[in-house]
Amino acid sequence: METTFMDGVLYAKLLRGGAANLKANVTTVNDLNVFPIPDGDTGDNMFLTISAGANAAGEGSESLSQTAGKAASGMLLGARGNSGVILSRIFAGLSKGLEGVAQASVRILGNAFESGVSEAYGAVSVPVEGTILTVLKDSVRAANAKISDSSTLESYFSDFITELRLSLERTPDLLDVLREAGVVDSGGAGLGYIIEGFLNVLGGAEATLEGSPSAQARSVDLDAFTEDSVLEFGYCTEFLLRLQSSKLDLDAFDVDELITYLNSVGESVVCFREGSIVKVHVHSMNPGNIINHMQRYGEFLTFKMENMTLQHNENHMQEKFAPKIGKPHKPFGVVSVAAGEGIKNTFYELGCDEVVDGGQSMNPSAQDLIAAFREINADVIYVFPNNSNIILTANQAAQLYADAEIKVVPTKTIGEGYASISMLDTTVGDPDAVVEDLKGVIEGVVTGMVSRAVRDTEKDGVSVREGDFIGFAGDTIYVSSVSRNETAARLCESNGAQNFDIMLLIRGADASDEEAQALLAELQGKYCNCEIVLIDGGQPIYDYIIILE
């Protein structure tokens, strides 16, 4: 097959094919994680982002320009994590390059990809080579250099993927952290699976995308489902399930059998296993049966269920993003991101107006954040992402929202967010001055985390074995041990806990209260001059989060 022009229908097919191929390889991309803990989410974030674009594009029945524009808008709103934001910017650049084009030749497409490179680099304040940015740039440059009058879309994307694979293999040479971890860049790998999906479609593969979770957070319109309404579309159910060794043999558990069950009772199924955590998205008329069935295997860490009739009857995008009417006006508001009911409640107690559910492995989308913005009738809204992988998304949401001045405070951890919100003083001057003051607060905070290792590795001079607990702060691993509490105690020592006045010990979902109380007593005995507060955070992935101020 030789395809020399792309129209809206083909563009939409390529998006579905790219998303479908990425979906099939999500776990592979997630596992390209620098840290050996179960928090890899690049594959999920990129899949959710491109799925949002594919869904927005529909069948591509309009012109190529209009279809690309719809896809770009869908991705910008659905973008999650740094990789998702960069991916959305690539397609935003493509849309700009295809503006006014009904159908594109290979040369026009090549020029549009150059626009995608520029847009992607522009999304990052300090671009880092050895990431998806480099892989994209190298691939576009190589593919565009080979365009001739006889080029086809098949030859173009073949040249693209050939260079992409070579560039991906070079990423560890450009980034020490990748070389040390023995992995290639996960974002670049995700892009490779998308381009492979494009080629699959051009080769005749069916362009279907099933099970793409909606990346849109919605406020409930009570009038959309009344006493006389009939449930037509069922429920969209999403959750994280922690497999329990008391209920099953973890090594023998077959996630494919679970997927078969979910497909027998529902549709639009997305189901992945990462270590002892299973992520599920399913549409069903009877979600209660699924809930009961899942508890045979473990217990829920997070859970969300939405009536899809409400989703079906939504107003147009502009109406959804209008400010809420009726809430009292205030000069400023605060939005934070956190996972775990205990941590979320703590942030509400600090004065947050909205706490968006999310964190590592569950990054919120730009639209999730916009939904929080519109809940607050304020002139200025300060946003605390509390995760380095959410800052770009928060910035993107700020750019898309026009009904308030959005100021993103670049908090990379829960500890930085907690300290910053505690010290938030809106009387110091204009909003930019407030943010600058909080950046100073961030510099004085140390956030340590304890999590279980999912693979053997050697990092920062520490030998890590699969199944051990590792203690780390920032990008540095300080300790690895078979004991959760020992790891936490040694992590405190390594980070000079004796030099701080306040310590917050936040217990995760996997640490028992008895363990946490024992650790609290040990730390109180060792650091007599430090006020230590134990919080039942309930967060997934991290057994303990330790905040030193």
Backbone torsions as a table, in degrees:
resi	resn	phi	psi	omega
1	MET	NA	134.0	177.4
2	GLU	-122.6	116.3	-177.9
3	THR	-113.5	119.0	-175.7
4	THR	-105.9	-13.5	179.6
5	PHE	-134.2	149.6	177.0
6	MET	-116.0	130.7	173.3
7	ASP	-114.8	-174.7	-177.2
8	GLY	-62.7	-39.6	-178.8
9	VAL	-62.6	-46.0	-179.8
10	LEU	-67.0	-39.9	178.5
11	TYR	-58.1	-44.8	179.3
12	ALA	-64.0	-38.9	178.2
13	LYS	-63.5	-42.3	179.9
14	LEU	-62.2	-41.0	178.4
15	LEU	-61.2	-44.7	179.4
16	ARG	-64.4	-41.6	178.9
17	GLY	-65.6	-41.3	177.7
18	GLY	-63.9	-42.8	179.1
19	ALA	-65.3	-41.2	-179.0
20	ALA	-63.8	-42.0	179.5
21	ASN	-68.4	-36.9	176.2
22	LEU	-65.7	-41.2	178.2
23	LYS	-56.3	-41.8	-178.5
24	ALA	-67.1	-17.4	-176.7
25	ASN	-121.7	18.8	-177.3
26	VAL	-57.5	-45.6	-177.7
27	THR	-62.7	-39.9	178.3
28	THR	-59.4	-43.6	179.9
29	VAL	-68.7	-43.4	178.6
30	ASN	-58.4	-36.1	-176.1
31	ASP	-73.8	-11.3	175.6
32	LEU	-80.6	62.6	-171.8
33	ASN	-108.8	127.3	-178.7
34	VAL	-61.9	-44.8	177.8
35	PHE	-85.9	137.3	-176.0
36	PRO	-83.0	48.4	179.0
37	ILE	-126.3	160.8	-172.8
38	PRO	-78.6	53.9	-179.8
39	ASP	-122.6	13.5	178.1
40	GLY	-67.8	126.1	-176.3
41	ASP	-140.8	12.8	-178.4
42	THR	-61.1	-43.4	179.7
43	GLY	-61.6	-46.5	178.0
44	ASP	-59.6	-46.7	-177.5
45	ASN	-62.5	-43.4	-179.8
46	MET	-69.3	-38.2	178.5
47	PHE	-63.9	-47.0	179.6
48	LEU	-62.9	-34.9	-179.8
49	THR	-69.2	-50.9	-178.0
50	ILE	-70.7	-29.8	175.9
51	SER	-63.1	-40.4	177.5
52	ALA	-61.0	-37.8	177.4
53	GLY	-70.2	-41.9	179.5
54	ALA	-64.3	-40.8	178.5
55	ASN	-65.6	-39.5	-179.8
56	ALA	-68.3	-32.7	-179.2
57	ALA	-72.0	-25.6	-178.8
58	GLY	63.5	-136.0	-179.2
59	GLU	-90.5	-1.8	179.4
60	GLY	71.1	33.8	-174.7
61	SER	-72.9	-13.4	178.4
62	GLU	-93.4	-168.9	179.6
63	SER	-66.3	164.4	177.2
64	LEU	-59.0	-43.1	-179.6
65	SER	-58.5	-47.0	-178.8
66	GLN	-67.9	-40.6	179.5
67	THR	-64.4	-44.0	178.9
68	ALA	-64.1	-36.8	178.5
69	GLY	-65.0	-43.1	178.2
70	LYS	-63.7	-43.2	179.7
71	ALA	-62.1	-43.2	-179.7
72	ALA	-62.7	-43.5	178.7
73	SER	-62.1	-42.5	178.9
74	GLY	-61.8	-40.6	-179.7
75	MET	-71.5	-38.5	179.5
76	LEU	-60.4	-40.5	-179.9
77	LEU	-77.0	-33.5	-177.1
78	GLY	-90.2	0.0	-174.9
79	ALA	-61.8	135.8	178.4
80	ARG	-133.2	135.6	177.2
81	GLY	70.3	166.7	-179.7
82	ASN	-59.6	-43.2	-178.7
83	SER	-65.8	-37.3	178.7
84	GLY	-68.1	-40.2	178.1
85	VAL	-63.5	-45.7	179.2
86	ILE	-62.2	-42.0	177.7
87	LEU	-60.4	-42.8	179.7
88	SER	-64.1	-34.7	178.7
89	ARG	-71.6	-32.3	175.2
90	ILE	-59.1	-47.2	-177.2
91	PHE	-76.6	-23.4	171.4
92	ALA	-66.4	-40.3	176.3
93	GLY	-65.5	-40.7	175.6
94	LEU	-58.7	-43.1	180.0
95	SER	-61.1	-42.5	177.9
96	LYS	-62.0	-41.6	-178.8
97	GLY	-69.6	-20.3	-179.2
98	LEU	-104.5	9.5	-177.4
99	GLU	-60.2	128.9	179.2
100	GLY	78.1	5.2	-176.8
101	VAL	-99.1	123.3	178.4
102	ALA	-79.0	-40.1	173.1
103	GLN	-149.4	144.8	-171.0
104	ALA	-112.7	138.5	169.1
105	SER	-78.4	173.6	178.8
106	VAL	-63.4	-37.8	179.4
107	ARG	-64.6	-42.7	178.2
108	ILE	-63.5	-41.4	178.3
109	LEU	-62.8	-41.6	178.4
110	GLY	-60.6	-42.9	176.9
111	ASN	-63.7	-37.5	178.8
112	ALA	-65.0	-37.4	177.3
113	PHE	-66.0	-33.6	175.0
114	GLU	-63.2	-37.8	174.0
115	SER	-63.2	-36.2	177.0
116	GLY	-63.8	-38.7	177.3
117	VAL	-62.8	-46.9	-179.3
118	SER	-62.1	-43.0	-179.2
119	GLU	-65.4	-39.8	-179.4
120	ALA	-65.9	-44.8	178.4
121	TYR	-64.0	-34.9	-179.7
122	GLY	-70.3	-17.2	-179.2
123	ALA	-76.2	-16.9	-175.6
124	VAL	-112.3	125.6	-176.9
125	SER	-63.1	-38.4	177.6
126	VAL	-128.8	88.0	-178.5
127	PRO	-58.9	137.7	-179.6
128	VAL	-112.8	125.3	177.5
129	GLU	-78.5	148.8	-175.1
130	GLY	99.0	9.5	179.4
131	THR	-115.5	-169.9	177.4
132	ILE	-56.1	-29.5	179.4
133	LEU	-61.4	-47.2	179.7
134	THR	-64.7	-44.3	-178.6
135	VAL	-61.0	-43.1	177.8
136	LEU	-63.7	-49.9	-178.0
137	LYS	-58.1	-47.1	-179.4
138	ASP	-62.2	-42.2	-176.2
139	SER	-67.3	-44.1	179.9
140	VAL	-65.3	-43.2	-179.3
141	ARG	-60.8	-45.3	-177.7
142	ALA	-68.8	-43.6	-178.4
143	ALA	-67.7	-41.1	-179.3
144	ASN	-67.5	-31.4	-180.0
145	ALA	-66.7	-20.8	-177.0
146	LYS	-100.6	3.7	179.6
147	ILE	-68.6	132.7	176.5
148	SER	-138.2	180.0	-179.7
149	ASP	-64.1	-21.4	-178.7
150	SER	-98.0	5.4	-177.9
151	SER	-65.4	145.7	173.4
152	THR	-122.1	168.0	176.0
153	LEU	-61.6	-34.8	178.8
154	GLU	-64.2	-45.5	-179.1
155	SER	-69.1	-35.7	-179.6
156	TYR	-63.1	-50.4	-177.5
157	PHE	-73.8	-23.0	172.9
158	SER	-67.0	-44.7	176.1
159	ASP	-63.8	-38.6	-179.6
160	PHE	-60.4	-50.7	-174.5
161	ILE	-72.4	-29.7	178.3
162	THR	-62.6	-48.1	178.9
163	GLU	-70.6	-34.6	-180.0
164	LEU	-58.7	-44.3	-179.3
165	ARG	-65.1	-39.1	178.3
166	LEU	-66.4	-44.1	179.6
167	SER	-63.7	-39.4	179.7
168	LEU	-61.6	-40.8	179.0
169	GLU	-66.5	-21.7	179.8
170	ARG	-86.5	-11.2	-174.9
171	THR	-58.9	-36.9	177.5
172	PRO	-64.8	-22.9	177.4
173	ASP	-73.1	-20.6	-177.4
174	LEU	-98.2	-22.8	-177.7
175	LEU	-127.3	115.1	-178.5
176	ASP	-58.7	-36.6	-175.9
177	VAL	-65.1	-32.9	176.7
178	LEU	-71.9	-43.0	-179.9
179	ARG	-62.3	-42.1	-179.3
180	GLU	-65.2	-37.4	-178.7
181	ALA	-82.1	-14.1	179.5
182	GLY	74.3	33.7	179.9
183	VAL	-132.1	163.8	171.2
184	VAL	-96.8	171.9	-178.2
185	ASP	-66.3	127.7	-175.9
186	SER	-69.8	-37.8	178.8
187	GLY	-64.2	-42.1	176.4
188	GLY	-62.8	-38.4	177.6
189	ALA	-64.4	-41.8	178.5
190	GLY	-61.4	-42.1	176.8
191	LEU	-60.8	-38.6	178.4
192	GLY	-60.2	-42.4	179.0
193	TYR	-66.4	-32.9	177.2
194	ILE	-65.8	-46.5	180.0
195	ILE	-65.8	-37.4	174.3
196	GLU	-58.8	-40.0	177.5
197	GLY	-63.0	-37.4	175.4
198	PHE	-58.5	-47.8	-178.9
199	LEU	-64.3	-35.2	177.0
200	ASN	-59.4	-43.8	179.8
201	VAL	-65.7	-44.6	178.7
202	LEU	-63.2	-25.2	177.5
203	GLY	-84.8	0.4	176.1
204	GLY	107.4	1.2	179.7
205	ALA	-67.6	151.2	178.2
206	GLU	-67.1	131.0	-178.6
207	ALA	-93.9	76.0	-179.5
208	THR	-117.4	145.2	177.4
209	LEU	-133.8	106.0	178.8
210	GLU	-110.3	148.1	173.0
211	GLY	75.2	26.5	176.7
212	SER	-83.1	113.8	-178.3
213	PRO	-63.8	145.2	174.4
214	SER	-71.9	128.8	179.6
215	ALA	-94.5	21.4	-175.2
216	GLN	-108.7	125.4	174.3
217	ALA	-87.9	138.6	-174.6
218	ARG	-129.7	144.7	170.3
219	SER	-86.9	148.6	-175.1
220	VAL	-80.1	123.6	172.4
221	ASP	-96.1	102.7	-173.8
222	LEU	-63.5	-24.0	-179.5
223	ASP	-80.6	-10.2	-178.0
224	ALA	-77.4	-14.9	178.6
225	PHE	-144.4	101.3	-173.4
226	THR	-101.1	-174.4	179.1
227	GLU	-60.8	-25.7	-176.1
228	ASP	-100.8	2.1	-178.6
229	SER	-73.5	156.8	177.3
230	VAL	-117.8	132.9	180.0
231	LEU	-70.1	110.2	-177.2
232	GLU	-103.9	-32.8	-168.2
233	PHE	-111.7	-0.5	177.8
234	GLY	75.3	-159.4	-175.1
235	TYR	-122.4	139.5	171.7
236	CYS	-92.8	117.1	-174.9
237	THR	-119.8	128.5	178.8
238	GLU	-132.7	138.3	177.4
239	PHE	-160.0	162.6	168.4
240	LEU	-109.3	128.1	179.8
241	LEU	-115.6	128.5	175.1
242	ARG	-92.9	114.6	176.4
243	LEU	-62.5	139.9	-176.9
244	GLN	-113.2	126.8	-179.3
245	SER	-64.6	-22.0	177.6
246	SER	-73.3	-14.7	-176.4
247	LYS	-109.0	-19.0	-177.6
248	LEU	-160.8	168.8	173.8
249	ASP	-87.3	109.0	-175.2
250	LEU	-57.8	-39.2	-178.1
251	ASP	-68.7	-29.7	-176.7
252	ALA	-91.5	-9.9	-177.1
253	PHE	-63.6	129.2	-177.6
254	ASP	-111.6	108.5	-177.7
255	VAL	-67.4	-24.6	179.2
256	ASP	-65.5	-34.4	176.0
257	GLU	-65.8	-37.7	177.7
258	LEU	-65.6	-41.7	178.3
259	ILE	-61.3	-40.7	177.6
260	THR	-60.2	-43.6	178.1
261	TYR	-62.2	-47.5	-177.9
262	LEU	-60.9	-38.6	177.8
263	ASN	-68.9	-24.0	179.7
264	SER	-79.3	-21.2	-177.5
265	VAL	-115.7	-5.0	-178.1
266	GLY	-155.1	-167.0	178.8
267	GLU	-145.9	178.5	-177.5
268	SER	51.9	46.9	-174.8
269	VAL	-82.6	130.4	167.0
270	VAL	-126.0	124.1	-176.9
271	CYS	-145.7	120.3	178.1
272	PHE	-129.3	151.1	171.8
273	ARG	-114.8	132.3	174.3
274	GLU	-130.4	102.0	-175.8
275	GLY	64.7	-124.4	179.5
276	SER	-98.7	12.0	178.8
277	ILE	-109.1	132.1	176.2
278	VAL	-113.6	127.1	176.8
279	LYS	-100.7	132.3	-176.7
280	VAL	-134.0	137.8	168.0
281	HIS	-132.8	129.5	-177.9
282	VAL	-153.2	145.0	172.3
283	HIS	-103.5	130.6	-176.0
284	SER	-154.5	149.2	174.3
285	MET	-79.6	-22.3	-176.4
286	ASN	-130.3	73.9	-176.1
287	PRO	-65.9	-22.6	179.8
288	GLY	-59.1	-37.6	178.9
289	ASN	-63.5	-38.7	179.7
290	ILE	-67.8	-41.7	179.2
291	ILE	-58.8	-48.5	-179.5
292	ASN	-62.9	-40.6	-179.4
293	HIS	-64.1	-41.3	-176.3
294	MET	-65.6	-29.8	-179.7
295	GLN	-72.3	-4.0	170.4
296	ARG	-69.5	-25.2	-173.3
297	TYR	-103.3	-26.9	-176.4
298	GLY	-179.3	-156.1	-177.8
299	GLU	-129.2	152.7	-175.5
300	PHE	-77.4	136.7	172.1
301	LEU	-95.7	-44.2	174.3
302	THR	-136.8	156.3	-177.3
303	PHE	-153.4	133.3	176.0
304	LYS	-143.2	131.8	178.1
305	MET	-136.0	131.5	-178.7
306	GLU	-128.7	140.1	173.8
307	ASN	-74.4	116.3	-173.4
308	MET	-74.0	-13.2	172.9
309	THR	-64.6	-36.6	176.5
310	LEU	-63.6	-41.1	178.8
311	GLN	-64.5	-40.1	-176.8
312	HIS	-66.1	-32.2	-175.5
313	ASN	-96.9	18.4	-178.3
314	GLU	-61.7	154.3	170.8
315	ASN	-75.1	173.8	178.4
316	HIS	-66.7	161.1	-175.2
317	MET	-53.4	-41.4	-176.8
318	GLN	-64.0	-38.8	179.6
319	GLU	-69.4	-36.0	-179.8
320	LYS	-64.9	-36.2	-175.1
321	PHE	-91.7	6.5	175.2
322	ALA	-71.9	150.9	-179.6
323	PRO	-62.1	147.4	176.5
324	LYS	-63.0	138.0	178.3
325	ILE	-96.0	139.3	173.6
326	GLY	104.2	-19.8	176.9
327	LYS	-76.9	138.6	-179.5
328	PRO	-61.4	138.5	-179.7
329	HIS	-71.5	143.4	177.2
330	LYS	-140.6	154.3	-177.4
331	PRO	-68.1	-33.7	179.7
332	PHE	-147.1	157.3	176.5
333	GLY	-135.9	167.5	-176.7
334	VAL	-131.7	128.2	174.9
335	VAL	-120.4	132.5	179.0
336	SER	-128.6	161.5	176.7
337	VAL	-118.0	132.4	-179.6
338	ALA	-159.6	155.9	175.2
339	ALA	-122.2	141.0	-177.5
340	GLY	101.3	125.4	-174.9
341	GLU	-60.3	-38.3	-179.4
342	GLY	-64.6	-42.6	178.3
343	ILE	-67.4	-42.8	179.9
344	LYS	-60.4	-43.5	178.7
345	ASN	-64.1	-36.2	177.7
346	THR	-61.9	-41.9	179.0
347	PHE	-68.0	-36.0	175.1
348	TYR	-62.9	-40.6	179.1
349	GLU	-64.8	-27.7	177.7
350	LEU	-74.0	-14.1	178.8
351	GLY	115.8	9.8	177.6
352	CYS	-67.3	138.6	175.3
353	ASP	-79.4	-39.0	179.4
354	GLU	-138.2	135.3	173.6
355	VAL	-118.2	111.9	-178.2
356	VAL	-80.4	131.4	-179.8
357	ASP	-68.9	122.7	178.5
358	GLY	164.2	172.4	-178.6
359	GLY	164.3	-153.6	179.5
360	GLN	-66.3	134.7	-178.3
361	SER	72.5	1.7	176.6
362	MET	-148.2	53.9	-177.2
363	ASN	-66.4	134.1	175.9
364	PRO	-72.9	157.3	176.7
365	SER	-87.0	169.4	174.6
366	ALA	-59.1	-37.2	-179.0
367	GLN	-69.6	-33.9	174.6
368	ASP	-58.9	-43.2	-179.5
369	LEU	-69.6	-39.3	177.9
370	ILE	-62.0	-38.8	177.7
371	ALA	-60.6	-35.5	177.0
372	ALA	-70.4	-39.8	179.6
373	PHE	-58.1	-43.5	-173.6
374	ARG	-74.1	-10.6	174.6
375	GLU	-77.1	-12.6	-173.5
376	ILE	-114.0	123.2	177.7
377	ASN	-92.2	80.0	-175.2
378	ALA	-135.6	155.5	177.2
379	ASP	-75.0	-41.9	-179.3
380	VAL	-126.9	134.9	178.2
381	ILE	-123.2	122.8	176.7
382	TYR	-93.4	131.0	-176.3
383	VAL	-116.0	130.9	-179.9
384	PHE	-118.2	99.0	-175.8
385	PRO	-67.8	-35.1	176.9
386	ASN	61.5	23.6	178.6
387	ASN	-164.1	130.5	-176.8
388	SER	-63.2	-22.1	-178.1
389	ASN	-87.5	2.9	-179.2
390	ILE	-115.4	-11.2	-175.8
391	ILE	-61.7	-45.3	179.3
392	LEU	-62.4	-39.9	178.4
393	THR	-62.7	-42.7	178.9
394	ALA	-62.4	-41.9	177.4
395	ASN	-63.1	-38.4	179.0
396	GLN	-66.6	-42.6	177.8
397	ALA	-61.8	-38.3	178.8
398	ALA	-62.7	-38.8	179.5
399	GLN	-69.0	-31.5	-176.1
400	LEU	-83.9	-17.2	-175.2
401	TYR	-100.8	126.8	-172.3
402	ALA	-113.1	-1.7	-172.1
403	ASP	-97.3	7.9	173.5
404	ALA	-160.7	159.5	174.5
405	GLU	-84.5	115.2	-176.1
406	ILE	-100.3	125.6	178.2
407	LYS	-118.6	117.3	-179.1
408	VAL	-93.0	119.4	174.5
409	VAL	-90.3	119.1	-169.9
410	PRO	-76.2	61.4	177.7
411	THR	-78.5	128.4	-175.6
412	LYS	-99.5	-11.6	-178.1
413	THR	-140.5	165.0	175.5
414	ILE	-60.9	-36.7	179.8
415	GLY	-63.8	-44.1	178.7
416	GLU	-64.3	-38.8	178.2
417	GLY	-65.5	-44.0	-179.8
418	TYR	-60.6	-48.2	-178.2
419	ALA	-65.5	-40.9	-177.4
420	SER	-66.6	-45.3	-179.6
421	ILE	-66.3	-35.7	177.8
422	SER	-62.0	-31.4	-176.0
423	MET	-103.3	8.9	-177.8
424	LEU	-62.0	120.6	179.8
425	ASP	-131.1	103.4	-175.7
426	THR	-82.2	2.1	-178.5
427	THR	-93.3	-1.4	-174.1
428	VAL	-75.2	-14.0	-178.9
429	GLY	150.7	-151.7	-178.4
430	ASP	-72.1	165.5	-175.9
431	PRO	-55.5	-36.2	179.0
432	ASP	-64.2	-36.6	177.8
433	ALA	-67.3	-36.4	177.4
434	VAL	-61.1	-45.8	-179.9
435	VAL	-63.1	-41.7	-179.9
436	GLU	-63.0	-40.1	177.9
437	ASP	-62.4	-40.4	-178.3
438	LEU	-70.4	-28.0	175.2
439	LYS	-62.0	-33.5	175.7
440	GLY	-67.3	-37.5	177.1
441	VAL	-62.8	-42.2	-178.0
442	ILE	-57.8	-38.3	-176.4
443	GLU	-63.4	-22.3	-177.4
444	GLY	-95.9	10.6	-175.9
445	VAL	-112.2	137.6	173.2
446	VAL	-115.9	129.1	176.5
447	THR	-118.7	114.9	177.0
448	GLY	-103.6	150.4	-178.5
449	MET	-136.2	147.4	177.5
450	VAL	-121.2	128.2	178.7
451	SER	-148.6	165.2	-178.1
452	ARG	-89.9	137.3	-179.7
453	ALA	-76.6	140.2	-179.6
454	VAL	-106.1	-0.8	176.3
455	ARG	-159.3	161.1	173.7
456	ASP	-73.5	142.6	175.4
457	THR	-163.1	169.1	174.7
458	GLU	-128.2	118.4	-178.6
459	LYS	-147.2	137.9	178.5
460	ASP	54.2	32.2	179.9
461	GLY	77.3	7.9	-179.4
462	VAL	-109.4	127.3	176.7
463	SER	-86.7	123.0	-176.9
464	VAL	-114.4	132.2	175.6
465	ARG	-110.2	145.1	178.2
466	GLU	-56.2	132.0	-179.8
467	GLY	96.8	-18.5	176.7
468	ASP	-71.8	164.3	170.6
469	PHE	-96.1	137.3	176.9
470	ILE	-117.5	145.2	176.7
471	GLY	-113.9	127.1	-176.8
472	PHE	-144.6	158.3	173.9
473	ALA	-140.4	131.1	-173.3
474	GLY	61.1	-130.8	-179.4
475	ASP	-98.0	10.7	-173.5
476	THR	-111.6	127.7	171.8
477	ILE	-88.8	126.9	-177.3
478	TYR	-103.9	-29.6	-172.9
479	VAL	-154.4	149.4	172.9
480	SER	-136.5	132.9	-175.6
481	SER	-154.6	158.6	176.4
482	VAL	-78.2	-11.5	-177.5
483	SER	-107.2	128.6	177.6
484	ARG	-61.2	-48.7	-177.2
485	ASN	-69.5	-38.9	178.0
486	GLU	-62.6	-40.8	178.4
487	THR	-60.4	-45.0	-179.4
488	ALA	-64.0	-42.6	-178.5
489	ALA	-64.8	-43.4	-179.9
490	ARG	-70.1	-31.0	176.3
491	LEU	-64.7	-41.8	176.7
492	CYS	-59.8	-44.2	-179.2
493	GLU	-63.8	-42.8	-178.0
494	SER	-64.6	-27.1	-178.0
495	ASN	-101.4	17.2	172.9
496	GLY	63.7	47.6	-177.6
497	ALA	-57.8	-26.5	-178.8
498	GLN	-66.2	-14.8	-177.7
499	ASN	-95.5	3.2	-177.2
500	PHE	-112.8	154.6	-178.3
501	ASP	-89.0	-31.0	-174.3
502	ILE	-131.0	137.6	173.0
503	MET	-129.7	128.4	171.3
504	LEU	-105.0	123.6	178.4
505	LEU	-107.5	107.3	-174.7
506	ILE	-104.1	116.3	-176.8
507	ARG	-83.0	131.7	179.2
508	GLY	-87.5	177.3	-175.3
509	ALA	-64.1	-28.2	-174.9
510	ASP	-91.9	-8.8	178.9
511	ALA	-96.4	131.2	-178.6
512	SER	-76.6	159.1	177.6
513	ASP	-62.9	-36.8	179.7
514	GLU	-62.1	-44.3	177.5
515	GLU	-61.3	-46.2	-177.2
516	ALA	-63.8	-39.4	178.7
517	GLN	-64.9	-38.5	178.0
518	ALA	-65.1	-41.5	178.3
519	LEU	-65.6	-40.7	178.6
520	LEU	-58.3	-46.4	-179.5
521	ALA	-62.5	-40.9	179.4
522	GLU	-63.7	-44.6	-178.4
523	LEU	-70.1	-36.8	177.8
524	GLN	-64.5	-36.4	178.3
525	GLY	-69.9	-29.0	-175.7
526	LYS	-89.5	-34.2	-176.0
527	TYR	-117.8	74.7	-173.8
528	CYS	-64.9	-28.2	-176.7
529	ASN	-92.6	5.6	-178.6
530	CYS	-111.7	128.2	175.8
531	GLU	-78.3	119.8	-175.2
532	ILE	-113.8	126.3	-179.0
533	VAL	-119.3	128.0	177.9
534	LEU	-95.6	128.3	178.4
535	ILE	-122.4	132.1	174.3
536	ASP	-83.0	92.1	-173.7
537	GLY	-78.1	-37.1	-179.0
538	GLY	72.6	14.5	-176.2
539	GLN	-74.1	146.6	174.2
540	PRO	-79.7	167.6	172.9
541	ILE	71.7	-50.2	-175.1
542	TYR	-99.4	112.8	-178.2
543	ASP	-63.6	-38.7	173.9
544	TYR	-139.0	141.5	165.4
545	ILE	-116.6	126.6	-176.5
546	ILE	-116.5	118.5	-178.4
547	ILE	-108.8	124.3	179.2
548	LEU	-114.1	123.4	178.9
549	GLU	-123.8	NA	NA
